[in-house]
Amino acid sequence: MSGPGEGHINPDRARFARFKDLPRDRPVHMLNLVRLRDQARYEDGRTATGAEAYAAYGRDSGPIFRRLGGSILWSGRPELMLIGPEAERWHIAFVAAYPSGQAFIDMIRDAEYQRAAQHRTAAVADSRLIRMAPGTPGAGFA
C-alpha cells in the first residue's frame, strides 16, 4: 500500500480481493507501467538506486515467475506521453503473461516472492498494474 504523498506501489486488500473474484482458470495479461525512485527506500536503511533495487527484484522474483508459467510478452521504454498527463512519466513498460489468474495469486503468496518484492517496494515511486483478458491479435483495434 502507498503512504501519504506516494504513488501507487502495491495493491490494497480490496483490489486484490476483486482480482481474486475474477476467473482464476483463464490466462491473464498484466500491463505494467513503472516509475522508479532516484534512490530506493529500504526499510532497513540500505542504499541503492531505484534502478538497482528494481533489478534485484527482477533477479530474485524471476525464477518464481517463470516456475509458475509466467513470461514477458512485450517490453519497451516509454519515450513520450502523447495522450495523457505529461507529468505521468514511466521508466519501464511491459506486458507479463500468466497461464491463469491463479498462477498470479500463487506468485504473490509465495514466501520467496514476498522476500523479493521488498526490492520492488523500495524501488517504485509509482506504478500501474492492469489485469487484462488476452484478446486475439489482428488488424483491427478491438
Backbone bond lengths (Angstrom), bond angles and torsions (degrees), N, CA, C in turn:
res aa  C-N    CA-C-N  psi(-1)  N-CA   C-N-CA  omega(-1)  CA-C   N-CA-C  phi
1 M - - - 1.446 - - 1.519 109.46 -
2 S 1.269 116.59 150.05 1.456 122.37 -177.61 1.512 110.37 -88.83
3 G 1.326 114.89 145.56 1.452 119.93 176.93 1.509 110.46 -92.02
4 P 1.344 117.37 179.63 1.458 120.86 -179.94 1.522 111.02 -59.79
5 G 1.321 116.48 136.64 1.450 121.18 177.65 1.521 114.46 77.43
6 E 1.308 117.78 1.03 1.454 120.94 179.79 1.512 109.59 -103.93
7 G 1.331 114.93 163.72 1.449 120.61 176.65 1.519 110.60 -82.71
8 H 1.296 115.00 -162.59 1.459 122.06 179.68 1.522 107.75 -87.64
9 I 1.337 116.18 117.30 1.462 120.08 -174.87 1.522 110.97 -114.79
10 N 1.321 117.13 -51.59 1.460 122.16 -179.69 1.526 109.71 -128.16
11 P 1.345 117.28 152.81 1.468 118.71 179.51 1.524 110.96 -68.68
12 D 1.329 116.26 146.66 1.459 118.80 173.77 1.532 108.23 -85.50
13 R 1.311 116.47 168.85 1.475 121.99 -175.37 1.531 111.88 -58.95
14 A 1.324 116.86 -40.63 1.464 120.03 -176.75 1.530 111.08 -64.30
15 R 1.322 117.06 -43.09 1.463 118.83 -179.80 1.516 111.65 -71.41
16 F 1.326 117.54 -36.37 1.461 119.30 177.29 1.529 109.75 -65.60
17 A 1.329 116.95 -36.40 1.472 120.43 175.76 1.528 110.23 -62.66
18 R 1.332 117.19 -40.60 1.471 120.27 177.46 1.523 110.88 -64.63
19 F 1.340 117.12 -37.97 1.462 120.83 176.18 1.532 109.42 -60.08
20 K 1.329 116.45 -45.19 1.470 120.70 -178.51 1.521 112.22 -67.45
21 D 1.333 117.18 -23.37 1.471 120.57 178.12 1.532 112.73 -76.70
22 L 1.331 117.54 -18.62 1.459 121.20 177.43 1.532 109.19 -75.57
23 P 1.319 118.31 162.70 1.469 119.95 -179.45 1.528 111.80 -53.73
24 R 1.315 116.05 133.11 1.458 121.42 -178.41 1.516 113.07 -98.52
25 D 1.333 117.22 -9.54 1.466 120.86 -173.23 1.524 112.96 -101.76
26 R 1.320 117.88 10.24 1.465 121.85 -178.14 1.532 110.12 -114.26
27 P 1.338 116.49 152.58 1.467 118.86 175.39 1.527 111.30 -59.36
28 V 1.316 115.02 150.27 1.460 122.36 -178.89 1.525 108.38 -132.97
29 H 1.322 116.13 136.12 1.461 122.12 169.65 1.520 106.99 -110.55
30 M 1.316 116.21 136.64 1.461 121.09 -179.22 1.531 108.77 -119.50
31 L 1.344 115.44 115.41 1.457 121.23 173.94 1.524 107.68 -80.29
32 N 1.320 116.64 123.67 1.462 123.46 -179.17 1.528 109.69 -115.26
33 L 1.317 117.24 125.41 1.454 123.64 171.27 1.523 106.19 -122.65
34 V 1.330 117.07 127.56 1.463 120.57 -171.91 1.520 110.49 -133.05
35 R 1.336 115.65 130.53 1.463 122.10 169.66 1.523 106.83 -112.48
36 L 1.311 115.88 127.10 1.462 121.37 -176.60 1.528 111.82 -92.90
37 R 1.294 115.15 151.95 1.471 121.03 171.34 1.532 107.86 -74.93
38 D 1.314 116.98 153.88 1.467 119.48 171.76 1.527 108.85 -63.74
39 Q 1.328 115.84 -48.70 1.465 122.28 177.65 1.519 108.83 -118.20
40 A 1.321 116.54 130.43 1.463 121.05 178.51 1.524 109.57 -64.02
41 R 1.326 115.54 154.20 1.477 121.36 178.20 1.524 108.94 -119.52
42 Y 1.321 115.18 88.24 1.458 120.97 177.02 1.517 109.75 -85.98
43 E 1.324 116.21 140.02 1.466 120.58 178.93 1.523 111.70 -62.60
44 D 1.344 117.32 -30.75 1.465 119.94 -178.23 1.531 112.85 -86.38
45 G 1.350 117.09 2.34 1.453 120.96 174.84 1.514 115.79 85.82
46 R 1.341 118.49 -1.01 1.472 118.58 179.02 1.525 109.59 -62.99
47 T 1.309 115.93 157.52 1.455 119.95 -176.86 1.532 111.09 -112.00
48 A 1.304 114.29 141.80 1.465 123.55 176.06 1.518 106.38 -169.77
49 T 1.307 116.39 158.81 1.457 118.75 172.33 1.527 107.86 -77.04
50 G 1.323 116.05 164.67 1.458 119.50 175.33 1.519 110.89 -60.11
51 A 1.340 116.62 -40.40 1.469 120.54 179.62 1.526 111.04 -63.75
52 E 1.321 117.68 -40.74 1.468 120.72 178.72 1.532 110.77 -65.26
53 A 1.324 116.87 -42.39 1.463 120.57 -179.94 1.527 110.73 -66.32
54 Y 1.332 117.62 -39.43 1.466 120.13 179.46 1.523 110.45 -68.37
55 A 1.322 117.24 -36.12 1.467 120.79 175.49 1.528 110.17 -62.97
56 A 1.337 117.75 -38.77 1.462 121.28 177.08 1.528 110.50 -64.80
57 Y 1.323 116.61 -38.37 1.467 120.94 175.56 1.528 110.38 -60.04
58 G 1.320 116.63 -47.97 1.463 120.63 179.23 1.519 112.07 -60.93
59 R 1.316 116.51 -43.46 1.462 121.69 -179.83 1.529 111.24 -62.39
60 D 1.338 116.51 -44.93 1.464 120.53 -174.25 1.523 113.47 -82.74
61 S 1.335 117.59 -29.57 1.469 119.67 -178.45 1.527 112.63 -91.84
62 G 1.329 117.53 -21.51 1.455 122.01 -177.07 1.527 114.75 -52.83
63 P 1.335 118.48 -47.34 1.466 118.58 -179.80 1.533 113.33 -61.21
64 I 1.313 117.81 -36.25 1.479 121.04 178.44 1.528 108.97 -68.82
65 F 1.328 116.61 -46.63 1.462 123.75 178.46 1.534 110.07 -53.71
66 R 1.334 116.31 -49.72 1.473 120.20 -178.14 1.529 111.49 -70.19
67 R 1.333 117.83 -38.63 1.469 121.00 179.72 1.522 111.07 -59.93
68 L 1.329 117.29 -33.68 1.463 121.67 -179.60 1.535 112.23 -87.11
69 G 1.325 116.91 6.54 1.462 121.00 175.57 1.509 115.15 94.26
70 G 1.336 118.27 9.01 1.452 121.72 -179.14 1.514 112.28 -75.57
71 S 1.326 115.25 152.25 1.458 121.71 175.06 1.529 108.48 -151.52
72 I 1.322 115.51 158.79 1.461 120.99 176.14 1.524 107.61 -95.47
73 L 1.338 116.60 117.57 1.465 121.46 179.93 1.517 112.09 -80.13
74 W 1.324 115.99 -36.41 1.452 121.42 -175.32 1.518 108.40 -156.22
75 S 1.315 116.53 142.86 1.463 120.74 171.18 1.517 108.20 -144.12
76 G 1.309 115.32 153.24 1.454 120.50 -179.91 1.516 110.67 -161.92
77 R 1.316 116.16 169.07 1.458 122.17 178.85 1.516 108.26 -109.79
78 P 1.329 117.56 112.43 1.468 120.00 179.08 1.524 111.04 -59.60
79 E 1.343 115.31 138.04 1.455 120.63 -178.87 1.523 113.54 -116.47
80 L 1.343 117.75 -34.64 1.454 120.96 -174.85 1.523 109.36 -154.81
81 M 1.319 117.51 135.46 1.459 121.99 172.94 1.515 106.63 -86.50
82 L 1.326 117.08 97.19 1.463 121.85 -177.21 1.521 110.98 -75.53
83 I 1.333 117.09 -40.90 1.464 122.83 175.15 1.519 106.80 -129.02
84 G 1.300 116.56 125.77 1.456 121.18 -179.25 1.509 110.57 125.72
85 P 1.320 116.45 173.73 1.464 120.36 -178.11 1.533 111.61 -62.25
86 E 1.331 116.18 123.95 1.469 120.09 179.58 1.514 112.46 -59.63
87 A 1.317 116.80 -31.58 1.464 120.16 -178.95 1.530 111.70 -70.49
88 E 1.309 116.76 -17.16 1.459 120.70 -179.61 1.527 108.32 -85.03
89 R 1.323 116.09 85.11 1.459 121.20 -178.61 1.527 109.26 -105.31
90 W 1.326 115.32 149.80 1.463 121.03 -176.91 1.525 109.41 -128.45
91 H 1.327 115.57 141.83 1.461 121.22 176.65 1.530 111.57 -91.64
92 I 1.317 116.46 -31.00 1.462 121.83 -173.48 1.524 108.45 -134.72
93 A 1.336 116.12 138.29 1.467 121.72 174.63 1.522 107.92 -140.41
94 F 1.327 116.76 133.30 1.459 120.11 176.24 1.518 110.06 -160.78
95 V 1.331 114.91 161.72 1.455 122.26 174.12 1.528 107.01 -116.77
96 A 1.319 115.39 120.10 1.470 121.96 176.80 1.521 108.49 -100.29
97 A 1.322 116.06 138.49 1.461 121.40 178.08 1.524 108.84 -109.21
98 Y 1.327 115.20 137.06 1.461 122.74 175.72 1.520 107.49 -122.79
99 P 1.327 118.11 143.08 1.462 119.57 -179.53 1.524 113.16 -65.13
100 S 1.348 115.77 -20.25 1.466 120.22 179.10 1.520 109.28 -163.27
101 G 1.327 114.50 162.31 1.459 119.19 173.27 1.522 110.52 -61.39
102 Q 1.326 116.71 -34.64 1.471 120.62 179.32 1.525 111.32 -63.71
103 A 1.332 117.94 -35.98 1.459 120.69 178.07 1.533 110.58 -61.03
104 F 1.342 117.25 -40.86 1.465 120.37 177.34 1.529 110.14 -64.23
105 I 1.328 116.81 -44.65 1.470 121.17 178.55 1.525 110.20 -60.49
106 D 1.333 116.63 -43.87 1.470 120.67 179.00 1.522 110.96 -61.08
107 M 1.339 116.78 -38.54 1.465 119.74 178.26 1.522 110.51 -63.24
108 I 1.328 117.11 -48.90 1.465 121.71 -177.91 1.531 111.11 -60.78
109 R 1.321 117.24 -34.31 1.473 121.70 -178.21 1.522 113.62 -83.38
110 D 1.323 118.24 -13.83 1.461 122.68 -177.71 1.535 110.07 -65.99
111 A 1.338 116.78 128.76 1.470 121.25 -176.59 1.526 111.69 -61.33
112 E 1.320 117.50 -38.42 1.461 121.04 178.99 1.532 110.27 -66.89
113 Y 1.328 117.00 -39.80 1.462 120.64 176.36 1.531 109.82 -63.30
114 Q 1.316 117.41 -42.94 1.467 120.30 -178.95 1.522 111.11 -61.06
115 R 1.335 117.41 -35.73 1.469 119.56 175.13 1.529 110.14 -66.62
116 A 1.324 117.28 -40.78 1.467 121.19 179.52 1.524 111.04 -66.04
117 A 1.331 117.06 -34.40 1.465 121.67 -175.30 1.528 112.85 -64.26
118 Q 1.334 118.06 -18.92 1.465 119.38 176.30 1.529 110.14 -59.44
119 H 1.334 117.11 -33.66 1.467 120.57 178.62 1.523 110.39 -67.10
120 R 1.342 117.26 -40.58 1.459 120.97 178.89 1.527 110.18 -63.24
121 T 1.330 115.97 -47.17 1.467 120.69 -179.76 1.526 110.97 -60.06
122 A 1.328 117.12 -39.33 1.462 121.03 179.04 1.525 111.76 -69.84
123 A 1.332 116.75 -33.00 1.465 121.95 -172.68 1.518 114.31 -83.27
124 V 1.328 117.46 -34.26 1.464 121.90 -166.22 1.525 112.62 -88.39
125 A 1.334 115.29 129.68 1.465 121.47 173.43 1.521 110.34 -90.24
126 D 1.339 116.60 -35.57 1.458 121.68 -178.82 1.523 107.13 -161.08
127 S 1.318 116.57 152.19 1.460 119.21 178.16 1.516 110.59 -158.87
128 R 1.316 114.03 165.09 1.459 122.91 171.10 1.512 106.11 -131.73
129 L 1.302 116.16 135.24 1.462 122.69 176.93 1.521 105.77 -133.18
130 I 1.322 115.79 111.18 1.461 121.07 -172.69 1.515 109.59 -117.69
131 R 1.336 116.03 117.40 1.456 120.70 176.61 1.522 108.52 -75.56
132 M 1.339 115.36 133.60 1.459 120.79 -179.45 1.527 109.63 -132.94
133 A 1.325 115.67 143.39 1.457 121.02 170.83 1.521 106.64 -82.80
134 P 1.328 118.57 125.75 1.465 120.01 -179.45 1.520 111.58 -58.75
135 G 1.307 115.62 139.35 1.461 122.17 175.34 1.519 109.91 -107.12
136 T 1.304 115.61 -173.82 1.454 121.47 178.14 1.513 108.63 -101.45
137 P 1.339 117.48 120.56 1.463 119.12 179.10 1.532 110.38 -63.50
138 G 1.312 115.34 145.64 1.457 120.19 179.58 1.501 111.53 -170.83
139 A 1.297 116.23 -164.99 1.453 122.07 -176.80 1.523 113.41 -82.57
140 G 1.332 117.94 -18.85 1.452 120.80 -176.68 1.524 112.69 -94.72
141 F 1.324 115.23 171.54 1.454 121.28 -178.85 1.521 113.07 -89.57
142 A 1.300 119.49 -15.68 1.460 121.11 -176.35 1.505 112.28 -99.45
